Every structure is written in structure tokens, then in C-alpha cells.
Amino acid sequence: MIRLSGTNHLLGHRLWIKDFPKPTEQIQIPYLIIGGGISGLSAARQFHRKGISDFLLLEMADHLGGNSSNGENKHSKYPLGAHYLPLPNFEDKELLHFLEEEKIILGYNEKGLPVFDELQLTFAPDERLFYKNNWQEGVVPKEGNSAEDDREFIRFFKEMDAFRIAKGADQKYLFDIPIYLSSEDQNARNLDKITMQKWFENNNFKSKPLFNYIDYCCKDDFGLGIEFVSAWAGIHYFAGRKQDSVADKNESVLTWPEGNARLAGHLKKYAEKKTLKNHLVYEVKVENNKVVVKAFDDVKKVSVQIIADKVIMATPQFVNQYLIKDRKAFTKEFHYTPWLLATLTVNDLSDNFSFPLSWDNVIYDAKGLGYVYAQHQTLNQVQEKKVITYYYSFSSPDLKKTRKEIYKKDKEYWKQVVFDDLKIAHPDIEEYTEEMEVFILGHGMISPVPDFIFGQAKENAAKNIENRIYFAHTDLSGISIFEEAFHQGINAVNQILNDATLDS
Ligand SMILES: Cc1cc2nc3c(=O)[nH]c(=O)nc-3n(C[C@H](O)[C@H](O)[C@H](O)COP(=O)(O)OP(=O)(O)OC[C@H]3O[C@@H](n4cnc5c(N)ncnc54)[C@H](O)[C@@H]3O)c2cc1C
């Protein structure tokens, strides 16, 4: 059986035509958050921490979590988007604090370093790569490289190690998380003007396995591959994470069968009884020192007007341009890569077992990014059926055109794409698959093309409007990762409270 679903693009597309009924209800509220992804939920948590409870959150979907949501079948939960959080940077105290609140960090050791709950860290074996017809440990191609490839890998990782600790004259890391903490060093920022591929060539790298590996990493975090992504972003993938919150530079990650929906679940409690789901916001404007918001209730099929003092738009800019006037000009600089996720329930994986099934399973030179095995993080030794989620990002030079083409294809087409790619490592996968759910995210994630992260469009989009409408979304960071969303939400609330103090 195959099912095809995705983010609700049909409801979203009504924002173009705006054929909504006139509002028949009105709500008055001091603070309103629009969007219940990690950015919006983190804002809810921050309001709570600041002792503010009179806020409301509107979400167009029937659930919270946005790109950190999950699905579930009778065998397992599985991610429908974000699936892991790397170990946080030691200086990111806000994040450490949150992880402590949620008992992901259980305490601190004698060196002052966090002790992570082992059951929430990836179980071994965590990663494998299908390379030269065999599975091998880790996702970096190793066995089967030429001596020159190996030398290039060593040189590359040495350079990344140097970037990881490098600081600018302002004593800030060249590459930090959240990104806004990074140094203003111009030489580093110039890396945002070229692609990662150009950087690779400029640095005299030639190895194909290294090229493929970096391409995989770029797609993993940005959707776009090495030829389209800014070199600053590409290097940030390796250098932004300081690997300093554990003693042994451990690169393991925090993950759960449902992926980062676990983290969204923790944050949801702050928006409990303050959330209206199935509410698509279609207009936001400042009028008489208030923000007037119109939303369509997709269940009751009526519109609601909300009058708020301050609003946080925790929605992406490709949506905001239809809600607030005069935002189209800079929004066209925001590029979003579509993604396809396919969750397969399989009886077997017809594996050759040269290295055992791991949490993350990557296939060298495949179209997609491989698959994660959801049940890897459960304590059950034997799984009757295995549930795996395959990831595919549509890296292309014309993302708009690609998006249009994607929606023309049917589920049979996608089924074949998924099988053909997985067959490289699992020739019998089709025979062993019982069920497949294909999930398409039309605007998946923000993709940092050159000149975007430090460009004008992003800066313009992030400016608040008349100290009334504030913005918080990962697309305003330029890269889409949990940490950025988490800080976007916190910063928006802090900015609102700060501006209110200055006003009074
Ligand atoms: C395939 C994929 C894999 C990923 N993997 C990882 C990963 O492993 N680790 C990681 O850290 N990050 C990952 N990410 C990045 C992920 O996007 C971020 O971690 C984070 O979830 C983004 O949160 P956000 O709140 O900024 O945005 P979103 O998740 O986009 O949230 C925006 C919310 O606003 C709602 N909304 C939009 N328009 C309206 C409207 N008009 N009215 C009301 N509500 C509206 C949406 O429904 C959504 O809930 C992945 C992303 C994708 C697409």
C-alpha cells in the first residue's frame, strides 16, 4: 500500500486568492504567536518564563510542530521532518537549560560538563555508509578510497577543525550557533559570496568521494547541494558545532523514534489551552496602534478576527508575503528547497551485513540521503517489522520550477523513485516492503545560497513593524536547524519586552 501526503499546500494556496468568508468572531489578546513550529513554540515557552500567560498561538495545521512533526503506524513512530539534534555547544546555555528541564541532560559531571541521558543519544551503531558495494561504519567514505582521497579527507577535516575554533578580531567565533553570534570578520563573511563548490576548487581539492561527502552534508542541513550552497554555510555545517559539551569531542546526536517531534512535544505544554489549530492566518496589519489579524478556521469554515497588542510571526517569509503588505520584493531572495520523505514498513532489508543496520544509513552516490531507522532508538531487541524513513532533497538551480513539477507527479512515480534509489544497497527492497507513506514538503527548508545569510533581504525581513509585528522563523537565520528556531522564538519575545521597557 502506498499513501501520498504532505504539508497542506492546498489550504496554503488559498492565501493567493484569499476567498475567505468575512470574520464573524472577534478575540482580543495582548500577545499573539502565529505558527506552531519550533520557533513559535519556543516563543510560547519564553513568554511563560517571563511570567506572561495572556497569549494565544494560531496554527494552520491540525497539530503543532511544523517541520518537527511525526507520523506513527502500528509498529513505530517516525519523523516527518527533523529527526535529530546534535550535541549542543557548551556556550549555548539557553539550550542546555532547556535540555536540563526536559531531562535530556541529567546533570553535570565533576568537570562541569553536561551528562546526557544515554537513552536519548543515538544507540550504537549510529551511522553506516554503503560505499563500493559494502556497508561501512560512519558516513565518511573510508574503505576503498585512493591514498590521495585519504590525504584530501585529512586535509579537509584539519581545515574544518581550524575553522571550528577560529575567532575574529571581535573575539567571536567565525562560525557559531545561533548564527547571529558569529564574528563580523570580513574575510570569513566573504565566504558567503561564493559557493561551497568554488571554495572546494579554490582550495585545490579534487577527490570525488570528498566532493560527494560534502555534497551530502550540504543537502542534509540545507536541502541544496555543494554547487548551490554558500561556502560560509557549507563550512558552518562542520565548524558551527564546537563539540565541547562532552569530554571526548563526541559527535553523536540526540534522537528519538519520532525525531524532533519529541522536542516539539516538550515545548507544546507552554501553549496548552492557548492554541487554536486548523487556523490559517490570511491577513496581518497594524491599525490604530493594534495588530489586526484575520484567520480562517478550516474546521468550522468561518473566519475570526484577532486584535492583539503584539504579534510574533513564527511563519516562513514565503507565507508572510501574502499576509503583510510590501514584503514581496525581498521575499524573492528566500529560496526554499522541497523535500520528499518516504516511510517504509519492511519485513526485511535484504542486507549483506558487512556492517549492521544503524540509525542513519547513507548510500554513496544515491539521489537521496539514505534513510533513518526509527526503531533503532527503542529498547525492544526484536522488531517484527522495520520502519525506515528515506530522505530526498530536490536540489536544483530553479526551485520554483522543481516545486511545480513535483506536484504534478503521482504516488506511483514517487514509489519508483524511492525504490530505485534504495535498490543500490537493498536490491530486494520492493519485494520486502509492505507499506510506503510518501510525504512531500513543498517548501521544506530555507537554503542559504550565496549572499543570503549576510544579505539585505534577510535583514529587511527580520525588522519589526512599528514595534507591533515581530518575526521569528528559521528562514531568518538562513539555516534551518532546531537551535536556530529555538533562539528565534526566545529572541522575539525578549525583543518585544525590551521594546516595551524602552517605550515606558
Ligand atoms: C525534511 C527536513 C528535515 C529536517 N531535519 C532536521 C534535523 O534533523 N534537525 C534539525 O535540527 N532540523 C531539521 N530540519 C529543520 C527544521 O525545519 C527546523 O529544525 C525547525 O523545525 C523549524 O522550525 P520553525 O518554527 O522555524 O519553522 P516551521 O517548522 O516551518 O514552522 C512554521 C509553522 O507555521 C505554520 N504556518 C505557516 N503558515 C501559517 C499561516 N498562514 N497561519 C497559521 N500557521 C501557519 C506551519 O504550519 C508551521 O507549523 C529539517 C527540515 C526538513 C524540511
The ligand as an SDF file (V2000), in Angstrom:
LIG
                    3D

 53 58  0  0  0  0  0  0  0  0999 V2000
   12.9860   17.2560    5.6840 C   0  0  0  0  0  0  0  0  0  0  0  0
   13.5380   18.0920    6.7940 C   0  0  0  0  0  0  0  0  0  0  0  0
   14.4550   17.5390    7.6840 C   0  0  0  0  0  0  0  0  0  0  0  0
   14.9680   18.3020    8.7220 C   0  0  0  0  0  0  0  0  0  0  0  0
   15.8300   17.7150    9.6060 N   0  0  0  0  0  0  0  0  0  0  0  0
   16.2820   18.4200   10.6470 C   0  0  0  0  0  0  0  0  0  0  0  0
   17.0430   17.7800   11.6630 C   0  0  0  0  0  0  0  0  0  0  0  0
   17.2800   16.5720   11.6100 O   0  0  0  0  0  0  0  0  0  0  0  0
   17.4760   18.5250   12.7110 N   0  0  0  0  0  0  0  0  0  0  0  0
   17.1780   19.8480   12.8130 C   0  0  0  0  0  0  0  0  0  0  0  0
   17.6060   20.4800   13.7930 O   0  0  0  0  0  0  0  0  0  0  0  0
   16.4360   20.4720   11.8930 N   0  0  0  0  0  0  0  0  0  0  0  0
   15.9640   19.7940   10.8240 C   0  0  0  0  0  0  0  0  0  0  0  0
   15.1430   20.3950    9.9200 N   0  0  0  0  0  0  0  0  0  0  0  0
   14.8790   21.8250   10.0620 C   0  0  0  0  0  0  0  0  0  0  0  0
   13.5720   22.2080   10.7720 C   0  0  0  0  0  0  0  0  0  0  0  0
   12.8820   22.9230    9.7850 O   0  0  0  0  0  0  0  0  0  0  0  0
   13.8460   23.0670   11.9880 C   0  0  0  0  0  0  0  0  0  0  0  0
   14.5860   22.3150   12.9260 O   0  0  0  0  0  0  0  0  0  0  0  0
   12.5720   23.5800   12.7080 C   0  0  0  0  0  0  0  0  0  0  0  0
   11.6530   22.5490   12.9030 O   0  0  0  0  0  0  0  0  0  0  0  0
   11.9440   24.7710   12.0050 C   0  0  0  0  0  0  0  0  0  0  0  0
   11.0180   25.3750   12.8520 O   0  0  0  0  0  0  0  0  0  0  0  0
   10.3180   26.7500   12.5330 P   0  0  0  0  0  0  0  0  0  0  0  0
    9.3410   27.0190   13.6220 O   0  0  0  0  0  0  0  0  0  0  0  0
   11.3250   27.8130   12.2830 O   0  0  0  0  0  0  0  0  0  0  0  0
    9.5450   26.5440   11.1530 O   0  0  0  0  0  0  0  0  0  0  0  0
    8.3280   25.6310   10.6930 P   0  0  0  0  0  0  0  0  0  0  0  0
    8.5160   24.2670   11.1190 O   0  0  0  0  0  0  0  0  0  0  0  0
    8.2040   25.9790    9.2350 O   0  0  0  0  0  0  0  0  0  0  0  0
    7.0420   26.2330   11.4400 O   0  0  0  0  0  0  0  0  0  0  0  0
    6.1700   27.1810   10.8940 C   0  0  0  0  0  0  0  0  0  0  0  0
    4.7650   26.8650   11.3630 C   0  0  0  0  0  0  0  0  0  0  0  0
    3.8850   27.8850   10.8960 O   0  0  0  0  0  0  0  0  0  0  0  0
    2.6930   27.2850   10.4180 C   0  0  0  0  0  0  0  0  0  0  0  0
    2.0740   28.1990    9.4470 N   0  0  0  0  0  0  0  0  0  0  0  0
    2.5600   28.5460    8.2250 C   0  0  0  0  0  0  0  0  0  0  0  0
    1.7420   29.4360    7.6480 N   0  0  0  0  0  0  0  0  0  0  0  0
    0.7210   29.6760    8.5110 C   0  0  0  0  0  0  0  0  0  0  0  0
   -0.4200   30.5190    8.4700 C   0  0  0  0  0  0  0  0  0  0  0  0
   -0.6880   31.3020    7.4200 N   0  0  0  0  0  0  0  0  0  0  0  0
   -1.2690   30.5110    9.5320 N   0  0  0  0  0  0  0  0  0  0  0  0
   -1.0100   29.7250   10.6190 C   0  0  0  0  0  0  0  0  0  0  0  0
    0.0860   28.9100   10.7100 N   0  0  0  0  0  0  0  0  0  0  0  0
    0.9290   28.8960    9.6760 C   0  0  0  0  0  0  0  0  0  0  0  0
    3.1750   25.9760    9.8000 C   0  0  0  0  0  0  0  0  0  0  0  0
    2.1380   25.0490    9.6350 O   0  0  0  0  0  0  0  0  0  0  0  0
    4.2380   25.5470   10.8070 C   0  0  0  0  0  0  0  0  0  0  0  0
    3.6950   24.7820   11.8440 O   0  0  0  0  0  0  0  0  0  0  0  0
   14.5900   19.6600    8.8680 C   0  0  0  0  0  0  0  0  0  0  0  0
   13.6780   20.2260    7.9670 C   0  0  0  0  0  0  0  0  0  0  0  0
   13.1470   19.4560    6.9470 C   0  0  0  0  0  0  0  0  0  0  0  0
   12.1750   20.0820    5.9950 C   0  0  0  0  0  0  0  0  0  0  0  0
  1  2  1  0
  2  3  1  0
  2 52  2  0
  3  4  2  0
  4  5  1  0
  4 50  1  0
  5  6  2  0
  6  7  1  0
  6 13  1  0
  7  8  2  0
  7  9  1  0
  9 10  1  0
 10 11  2  0
 10 12  1  0
 12 13  2  0
 13 14  1  0
 14 15  1  0
 14 50  1  0
 15 16  1  0
 16 17  1  0
 16 18  1  0
 18 19  1  0
 18 20  1  0
 20 21  1  0
 20 22  1  0
 22 23  1  0
 23 24  1  0
 24 25  2  0
 24 26  1  0
 24 27  1  0
 27 28  1  0
 28 29  2  0
 28 30  1  0
 28 31  1  0
 31 32  1  0
 32 33  1  0
 33 34  1  0
 33 48  1  0
 34 35  1  0
 35 36  1  0
 35 46  1  0
 36 37  1  0
 36 45  1  0
 37 38  2  0
 38 39  1  0
 39 40  1  0
 39 45  2  0
 40 41  1  0
 40 42  2  0
 42 43  1  0
 43 44  2  0
 44 45  1  0
 46 47  1  0
 46 48  1  0
 48 49  1  0
 50 51  2  0
 51 52  1  0
 52 53  1  0
M  END
$$$$
